[in-house]
Structures are given as C-alpha cells and as structure tokens.
Amino acid sequence: MEDTKCKSCGRPGKGYKCPDCDSVSEKHDPEHECGGDRCMPKCSGCEDAEENCICPPQEDK
C-alpha cells in the first residue's frame, strides 16, 4: 500500500477511495472511470475519501 495522507485532516491514508462511486483500491488508479483525480486518499479515521473527510484536523505534536 502506498504511503499517503488525508489532505483534509492529516491522518494517514488507508488506500484510495472515489467520493463519486465509492470504489476503493490499494493504489492510486490514474485511469479510474470517474477520472484519475477522483481516486483520492481514503482517510484512516472516517474511512471516507479525503474530499468527504469529517475528522477534525490533526494537531502537530
């Protein structure tokens, strides 16, 4: 699995997820049927695509 972070909250990513069709994958799919840009990191906190992340931002410690 690729080392990713959710750009919304900063938590580690847990694969990739499309916010449009909800498909998940371990690796980024640039040829995803909804568009490569729609295959985005899946947040390990809420397990949703970073665009739909509802987690509060992580504080740097």
N, CA, C and O atoms as CSV, one atom per row, in Angstrom:
chain,resi,resn,atom,element,x,y,z
A,1,MET,N,N,0.844,-1.181,0.000
A,1,MET,CA,C,0.000,0.000,0.000
A,1,MET,C,C,0.890,1.245,0.000
A,1,MET,O,O,1.945,1.269,0.634
A,2,GLU,N,N,0.456,2.253,-0.705
A,2,GLU,CA,C,1.235,3.488,-0.808
A,2,GLU,C,C,1.121,4.300,0.481
A,2,GLU,O,O,0.125,4.205,1.198
A,3,ASP,N,N,2.146,5.094,0.767
A,3,ASP,CA,C,2.165,5.945,1.952
A,3,ASP,C,C,1.494,7.267,1.605
A,3,ASP,O,O,2.087,8.109,0.931
A,4,THR,N,N,0.271,7.450,2.061
A,4,THR,CA,C,-0.495,8.654,1.748
A,4,THR,C,C,-1.014,9.297,3.024
A,4,THR,O,O,-0.998,8.694,4.097
A,5,LYS,N,N,-1.471,10.528,2.884
A,5,LYS,CA,C,-2.119,11.236,3.987
A,5,LYS,C,C,-3.391,11.880,3.475
A,5,LYS,O,O,-3.467,12.285,2.315
A,6,CYS,N,N,-4.384,11.976,4.336
A,6,CYS,CA,C,-5.610,12.688,4.025
A,6,CYS,C,C,-5.282,14.182,4.072
A,6,CYS,O,O,-4.846,14.690,5.105
A,7,LYS,N,N,-5.489,14.875,2.972
A,7,LYS,CA,C,-5.168,16.303,2.928
A,7,LYS,C,C,-6.157,17.137,3.746
A,7,LYS,O,O,-5.878,18.294,4.060
A,8,SER,N,N,-7.296,16.563,4.089
A,8,SER,CA,C,-8.293,17.292,4.862
A,8,SER,C,C,-7.924,17.365,6.346
A,8,SER,O,O,-7.983,18.436,6.951
A,9,CYS,N,N,-7.539,16.213,6.938
A,9,CYS,CA,C,-7.268,16.191,8.381
A,9,CYS,C,C,-5.825,15.874,8.737
A,9,CYS,O,O,-5.396,16.146,9.858
A,10,GLY,N,N,-5.065,15.301,7.803
A,10,GLY,CA,C,-3.670,14.982,8.071
A,10,GLY,C,C,-3.425,13.580,8.598
A,10,GLY,O,O,-2.277,13.206,8.838
A,11,ARG,N,N,-4.480,12.796,8.782
A,11,ARG,CA,C,-4.295,11.417,9.234
A,11,ARG,C,C,-3.712,10.576,8.099
A,11,ARG,O,O,-3.791,10.961,6.932
A,12,PRO,N,N,-3.129,9.432,8.443
A,12,PRO,CA,C,-2.610,8.550,7.394
A,12,PRO,C,C,-3.730,8.083,6.475
A,12,PRO,O,O,-4.875,7.916,6.895
A,13,GLY,N,N,-3.378,7.879,5.230
A,13,GLY,CA,C,-4.336,7.338,4.286
A,13,GLY,C,C,-4.408,5.830,4.419
A,13,GLY,O,O,-3.467,5.191,4.890
A,14,LYS,N,N,-5.521,5.271,4.005
A,14,LYS,CA,C,-5.740,3.824,4.069
A,14,LYS,C,C,-6.210,3.386,2.690
A,14,LYS,O,O,-7.342,2.932,2.522
A,15,GLY,N,N,-5.334,3.526,1.713
A,15,GLY,CA,C,-5.694,3.225,0.341
A,15,GLY,C,C,-6.320,4.449,-0.315
A,15,GLY,O,O,-6.057,5.586,0.077
A,16,TYR,N,N,-7.151,4.194,-1.318
A,16,TYR,CA,C,-7.782,5.274,-2.083
A,16,TYR,C,C,-9.272,5.012,-2.215
A,16,TYR,O,O,-9.714,3.863,-2.207
A,17,LYS,N,N,-10.045,6.089,-2.337
A,17,LYS,CA,C,-11.494,5.963,-2.475
A,17,LYS,C,C,-12.013,7.080,-3.371
A,17,LYS,O,O,-11.539,8.215,-3.311
A,18,CYS,N,N,-12.984,6.745,-4.194
A,18,CYS,CA,C,-13.630,7.738,-5.051
A,18,CYS,C,C,-14.848,8.289,-4.326
A,18,CYS,O,O,-15.697,7.508,-3.894
A,19,PRO,N,N,-14.966,9.615,-4.175
A,19,PRO,CA,C,-16.125,10.182,-3.493
A,19,PRO,C,C,-17.396,10.106,-4.334
A,19,PRO,O,O,-18.494,10.309,-3.816
A,20,ASP,N,N,-17.255,9.815,-5.623
A,20,ASP,CA,C,-18.427,9.762,-6.500
A,20,ASP,C,C,-19.072,8.377,-6.533
A,20,ASP,O,O,-20.285,8.253,-6.366
A,21,CYS,N,N,-18.259,7.327,-6.750
A,21,CYS,CA,C,-18.822,5.981,-6.881
A,21,CYS,C,C,-18.490,5.079,-5.690
A,21,CYS,O,O,-18.931,3.930,-5.643
A,22,ASP,N,N,-17.714,5.592,-4.725
A,22,ASP,CA,C,-17.327,4.866,-3.504
A,22,ASP,C,C,-16.445,3.646,-3.733
A,22,ASP,O,O,-16.299,2.827,-2.825
A,23,SER,N,N,-15.848,3.495,-4.925
A,23,SER,CA,C,-14.945,2.367,-5.128
A,23,SER,C,C,-13.652,2.632,-4.361
A,23,SER,O,O,-13.218,3.776,-4.228
A,24,VAL,N,N,-13.046,1.559,-3.859
A,24,VAL,CA,C,-11.804,1.657,-3.099
A,24,VAL,C,C,-10.722,0.828,-3.775
A,24,VAL,O,O,-11.014,-0.158,-4.452
A,25,SER,N,N,-9.473,1.236,-3.584
A,25,SER,CA,C,-8.340,0.485,-4.118
A,25,SER,C,C,-7.127,0.729,-3.242
A,25,SER,O,O,-7.058,1.723,-2.519
A,26,GLU,N,N,-6.172,-0.186,-3.311
A,26,GLU,CA,C,-4.952,-0.046,-2.523
A,26,GLU,C,C,-4.015,0.976,-3.134
A,26,GLU,O,O,-3.251,1.623,-2.418
A,27,LYS,N,N,-4.065,1.133,-4.466
A,27,LYS,CA,C,-3.166,2.051,-5.166
A,27,LYS,C,C,-3.969,3.082,-5.948
A,27,LYS,O,O,-5.115,2.839,-6.327
A,28,HIS,N,N,-3.355,4.227,-6.180
A,28,HIS,CA,C,-3.996,5.259,-6.985
A,28,HIS,C,C,-4.209,4.741,-8.400
A,28,HIS,O,O,-3.302,4.163,-8.999
A,29,ASP,N,N,-5.402,4.949,-8.929
A,29,ASP,CA,C,-5.735,4.500,-10.274
A,29,ASP,C,C,-5.913,5.718,-11.173
A,29,ASP,O,O,-6.980,6.332,-11.169
A,30,PRO,N,N,-4.880,6.080,-11.947
A,30,PRO,CA,C,-4.988,7.253,-12.815
A,30,PRO,C,C,-6.009,7.067,-13.932
A,30,PRO,O,O,-6.416,8.038,-14.570
A,31,GLU,N,N,-6.421,5.828,-14.172
A,31,GLU,CA,C,-7.416,5.521,-15.213
A,31,GLU,C,C,-8.793,5.234,-14.620
A,31,GLU,O,O,-9.633,4.626,-15.283
A,32,HIS,N,N,-9.033,5.658,-13.393
A,32,HIS,CA,C,-10.316,5.403,-12.732
A,32,HIS,C,C,-11.469,5.919,-13.589
A,32,HIS,O,O,-11.360,6.977,-14.209
A,33,GLU,N,N,-12.567,5.176,-13.625
A,33,GLU,CA,C,-13.692,5.508,-14.510
A,33,GLU,C,C,-14.313,6.879,-14.237
A,33,GLU,O,O,-14.897,7.470,-15.146
A,34,CYS,N,N,-14.206,7.394,-13.032
A,34,CYS,CA,C,-14.736,8.736,-12.716
A,34,CYS,C,C,-13.683,9.823,-12.960
A,34,CYS,O,O,-13.973,11.014,-12.849
A,35,GLY,N,N,-12.467,9.401,-13.292
A,35,GLY,CA,C,-11.349,10.323,-13.510
A,35,GLY,C,C,-10.262,10.047,-12.493
A,35,GLY,O,O,-10.553,9.788,-11.325
A,36,GLY,N,N,-9.028,10.099,-12.920
A,36,GLY,CA,C,-7.902,9.820,-12.034
A,36,GLY,C,C,-7.849,10.729,-10.828
A,36,GLY,O,O,-7.408,10.311,-9.757
A,37,ASP,N,N,-8.296,11.981,-10.985
A,37,ASP,CA,C,-8.280,12.916,-9.860
A,37,ASP,C,C,-9.349,12.583,-8.819
A,37,ASP,O,O,-9.295,13.089,-7.698
A,38,ARG,N,N,-10.314,11.742,-9.176
A,38,ARG,CA,C,-11.380,11.355,-8.240
A,38,ARG,C,C,-10.958,10.167,-7.385
A,38,ARG,O,O,-11.627,9.849,-6.402
A,39,CYS,N,N,-9.867,9.510,-7.742
A,39,CYS,CA,C,-9.306,8.419,-6.946
A,39,CYS,C,C,-8.348,9.070,-5.959
A,39,CYS,O,O,-7.182,9.302,-6.278
A,40,MET,N,N,-8.843,9.365,-4.756
A,40,MET,CA,C,-8.079,10.147,-3.781
A,40,MET,C,C,-7.856,9.365,-2.496
A,40,MET,O,O,-8.538,8.369,-2.255
A,41,PRO,N,N,-6.902,9.803,-1.661
A,41,PRO,CA,C,-6.634,9.083,-0.423
A,41,PRO,C,C,-7.895,8.880,0.419
A,41,PRO,O,O,-8.752,9.756,0.526
A,42,LYS,N,N,-7.968,7.686,1.008
A,42,LYS,CA,C,-9.061,7.325,1.912
A,42,LYS,C,C,-8.565,7.554,3.336
A,42,LYS,O,O,-7.565,6.963,3.744
A,43,CYS,N,N,-9.242,8.394,4.086
A,43,CYS,CA,C,-8.855,8.727,5.458
A,43,CYS,C,C,-8.953,7.497,6.358
A,43,CYS,O,O,-9.947,6.771,6.312
A,44,SER,N,N,-7.929,7.263,7.174
A,44,SER,CA,C,-7.954,6.126,8.096
A,44,SER,C,C,-8.855,6.397,9.301
A,44,SER,O,O,-9.213,5.468,10.024
A,45,GLY,N,N,-9.220,7.643,9.522
A,45,GLY,CA,C,-10.098,7.962,10.642
A,45,GLY,C,C,-11.560,7.686,10.339
A,45,GLY,O,O,-12.193,6.870,11.009
A,46,CYS,N,N,-12.097,8.362,9.334
A,46,CYS,CA,C,-13.523,8.208,8.999
A,46,CYS,C,C,-13.743,7.222,7.856
A,46,CYS,O,O,-14.883,6.870,7.551
A,47,GLU,N,N,-12.653,6.771,7.218
A,47,GLU,CA,C,-12.685,5.815,6.118
A,47,GLU,C,C,-13.486,6.316,4.915
A,47,GLU,O,O,-14.124,5.532,4.212
A,48,ASP,N,N,-13.444,7.621,4.690
A,48,ASP,CA,C,-14.082,8.209,3.514
A,48,ASP,C,C,-13.002,8.878,2.667
A,48,ASP,O,O,-11.874,9.067,3.122
A,49,ALA,N,N,-13.356,9.232,1.436
A,49,ALA,CA,C,-12.419,9.936,0.567
A,49,ALA,C,C,-12.078,11.277,1.210
A,49,ALA,O,O,-12.924,11.884,1.867
A,50,GLU,N,N,-10.834,11.745,1.023
A,50,GLU,CA,C,-10.401,12.972,1.696
A,50,GLU,C,C,-11.325,14.152,1.411
A,50,GLU,O,O,-11.452,15.041,2.252
A,51,GLU,N,N,-11.965,14.182,0.260
A,51,GLU,CA,C,-12.894,15.269,-0.070
A,51,GLU,C,C,-14.097,15.280,0.872
A,51,GLU,O,O,-14.666,16.340,1.135
A,52,ASN,N,N,-14.487,14.117,1.380
A,52,ASN,CA,C,-15.646,13.992,2.261
A,52,ASN,C,C,-15.266,13.774,3.720
A,52,ASN,O,O,-16.131,13.477,4.543
A,53,CYS,N,N,-13.982,13.917,4.055
A,53,CYS,CA,C,-13.495,13.660,5.417
A,53,CYS,C,C,-14.196,14.574,6.426
A,53,CYS,O,O,-14.340,15.779,6.218
A,54,ILE,N,N,-14.632,13.943,7.541
A,54,ILE,CA,C,-15.319,14.695,8.595
A,54,ILE,C,C,-14.482,14.766,9.890
A,54,ILE,O,O,-14.959,15.262,10.911
A,55,CYS,N,N,-13.257,14.275,9.842
A,55,CYS,CA,C,-12.388,14.271,11.013
A,55,CYS,C,C,-11.860,15.677,11.292
A,55,CYS,O,O,-11.624,16.449,10.362
A,56,PRO,N,N,-11.676,16.011,12.569
A,56,PRO,CA,C,-11.033,17.282,12.885
A,56,PRO,C,C,-9.566,17.224,12.480
A,56,PRO,O,O,-8.970,16.147,12.495
A,57,PRO,N,N,-8.977,18.347,12.123
A,57,PRO,CA,C,-7.560,18.349,11.736
A,57,PRO,C,C,-6.664,17.830,12.855
A,57,PRO,O,O,-6.881,18.122,14.031
A,58,GLN,N,N,-5.655,17.057,12.468
A,58,GLN,CA,C,-4.656,16.558,13.418
A,58,GLN,C,C,-3.769,17.714,13.836
A,58,GLN,O,O,-3.392,18.538,13.003
A,59,GLU,N,N,-3.435,17.784,15.099
A,59,GLU,CA,C,-2.514,18.806,15.585
A,59,GLU,C,C,-1.115,18.244,15.565
A,59,GLU,O,O,-0.896,17.104,15.974
A,60,ASP,N,N,-0.156,19.033,15.091
A,60,ASP,CA,C,1.241,18.604,15.101
A,60,ASP,C,C,1.762,18.631,16.524
A,60,ASP,O,O,1.583,19.614,17.243
A,61,LYS,N,N,2.408,17.546,16.928
A,61,LYS,CA,C,2.938,17.451,18.295
A,61,LYS,C,C,4.418,17.269,18.253
A,61,LYS,O,O,5.058,17.167,19.300
